[in-house]
Amino acid sequence: MVVVDANIIAALVLEQEHSDEARQVWEMDPDWCAPPLWASELRSILAKYVKAGLLPARHAGPTMAVARRVVLPERTLESGDDEVLALAAKSGCSTYDCEYIAVAQELRLPLVTLNKQVLKAFPDIAVRPKDLLGS
């Protein structure tokens, strides 16, 4: 099992620069989990793709449905307010990003992310897909 952020989920369900890496992570371990925030963040990414003309509006809903099969409801985990706020204060990262870190810490799992700030602030738990894959 791995914790993933919305950008990794987006890379899996949309064709983009890091899609190959996301697919390889999925093939290595398809048991993905994330905080509930992932769905709102992915909807925002999908809306940006639609606005930019990269995704037809009629495909946004079905793409979201695919993503909901990637991160199953039982793998969508809440994190504590105090923990998230403490992580944000300590790191300077957003509380949104710290929700993913909090879930990863609680489960003692890596957070797979492309977020450079998170990777720098939490090198003990945040990993790039290629690092997880050993490439």
C-alpha positions as CSV (number, residue, x, y, z in Angstrom):
1,M,0.0,0.0,0.0
2,V,1.1,3.6,-0.7
3,V,-0.3,7.0,0.0
4,V,-0.6,9.1,-3.2
5,D,-1.5,12.7,-3.7
6,A,-4.0,14.1,-6.3
7,N,-1.3,14.8,-8.8
8,I,-0.2,11.2,-8.9
9,I,-3.9,10.1,-9.2
10,A,-4.3,12.7,-12.1
11,A,-1.2,11.3,-13.8
12,L,-2.7,7.8,-13.7
13,V,-6.2,8.8,-15.1
14,L,-5.1,11.6,-17.5
15,E,-2.4,11.4,-20.1
16,Q,0.4,13.7,-19.0
17,E,4.2,14.0,-18.4
18,H,4.3,11.6,-15.4
19,S,1.7,9.1,-16.6
20,D,4.2,6.4,-17.3
21,E,5.6,6.7,-13.8
22,A,2.1,6.7,-12.2
23,R,1.2,3.6,-14.2
24,Q,4.4,1.8,-13.0
25,V,3.6,2.7,-9.4
26,W,0.1,1.3,-9.9
27,E,1.4,-1.9,-11.4
28,M,3.9,-2.3,-8.5
29,D,1.2,-1.6,-5.9
30,P,-2.4,-0.9,-6.8
31,D,-3.5,-0.4,-3.2
32,W,-3.5,3.4,-3.1
33,C,-4.9,5.5,-0.2
34,A,-5.3,9.2,0.3
35,P,-7.1,11.7,2.5
36,P,-10.6,12.7,1.4
37,L,-9.2,15.9,0.0
38,W,-7.9,14.0,-3.0
39,A,-11.3,14.1,-4.7
40,S,-11.7,17.9,-4.5
41,E,-8.1,18.4,-5.7
42,L,-8.7,16.0,-8.6
43,R,-11.9,17.8,-9.6
44,S,-10.0,21.0,-9.7
45,I,-7.3,19.5,-11.9
46,L,-10.0,18.1,-14.2
47,A,-11.7,21.5,-14.4
48,K,-8.4,23.1,-15.4
49,Y,-7.9,20.5,-18.1
50,V,-11.4,21.2,-19.5
51,K,-10.8,24.9,-19.4
52,A,-7.5,24.5,-21.2
53,G,-9.1,22.4,-23.9
54,L,-7.1,19.3,-22.9
55,L,-10.1,17.3,-21.8
56,P,-13.6,17.4,-23.3
57,A,-16.1,18.4,-20.6
58,R,-18.1,15.2,-21.2
59,H,-15.1,13.2,-20.2
60,A,-14.5,14.9,-16.8
61,G,-17.2,13.0,-14.9
62,P,-16.2,9.6,-16.3
63,T,-12.5,10.3,-15.5
64,M,-13.5,11.1,-12.0
65,A,-15.4,7.8,-11.8
66,V,-12.2,6.0,-12.9
67,A,-10.2,7.8,-10.2
68,R,-12.8,6.7,-7.6
69,R,-12.0,3.1,-8.5
70,V,-8.3,3.8,-8.0
71,V,-8.7,5.2,-4.4
72,L,-11.5,3.1,-3.0
73,P,-13.7,4.6,-0.2
74,E,-12.1,2.3,2.4
75,R,-8.7,3.7,1.4
76,T,-9.8,7.3,1.9
77,L,-8.5,8.1,5.4
78,E,-9.0,11.2,7.6
79,S,-6.1,12.7,9.5
80,G,-6.3,14.7,12.7
81,D,-6.6,18.4,12.7
82,D,-3.8,18.9,15.3
83,E,-1.4,16.7,13.4
84,V,-2.0,18.5,10.1
85,L,-1.7,21.9,11.6
86,A,1.5,21.0,13.4
87,L,3.0,19.5,10.2
88,A,2.1,22.7,8.3
89,A,3.6,25.0,11.0
90,K,6.8,22.9,11.1
91,S,7.3,22.5,7.4
92,G,5.8,25.6,5.8
93,C,3.8,23.4,3.5
94,S,0.1,23.9,3.0
95,T,-2.4,22.1,5.2
96,Y,-3.7,20.4,2.1
97,D,-0.2,18.9,1.4
98,C,0.2,18.0,5.1
99,E,-3.1,16.0,5.1
100,Y,-1.3,13.6,2.7
101,I,1.8,13.5,4.9
102,A,-0.3,12.9,8.1
103,V,-2.0,9.9,6.5
104,A,1.3,8.5,5.3
105,Q,2.9,9.0,8.8
106,E,-0.1,7.4,10.5
107,L,0.1,4.4,8.2
108,R,3.9,4.3,8.2
109,L,3.8,4.3,4.4
110,P,5.5,6.4,1.7
111,L,3.7,9.4,0.2
112,V,4.2,9.2,-3.6
113,T,4.2,12.8,-4.9
114,L,5.7,15.2,-7.4
115,N,5.4,18.2,-5.1
116,K,8.9,19.6,-4.7
117,Q,8.1,21.5,-1.5
118,V,6.7,18.3,0.1
119,L,9.7,16.2,-1.1
120,K,12.1,18.7,0.4
121,A,10.2,19.2,3.7
122,F,9.6,15.5,4.3
123,P,12.4,13.5,2.7
124,D,11.9,10.6,5.2
125,I,8.4,9.9,3.9
126,A,7.7,11.7,0.6
127,V,9.1,10.0,-2.5
128,R,9.0,10.6,-6.2
129,P,7.5,7.8,-8.3
130,K,10.9,7.1,-9.9
131,D,12.5,6.8,-6.4
132,L,9.8,4.3,-5.3
133,L,10.3,2.3,-8.5
134,G,14.1,2.3,-8.1
135,S,14.8,4.1,-11.4
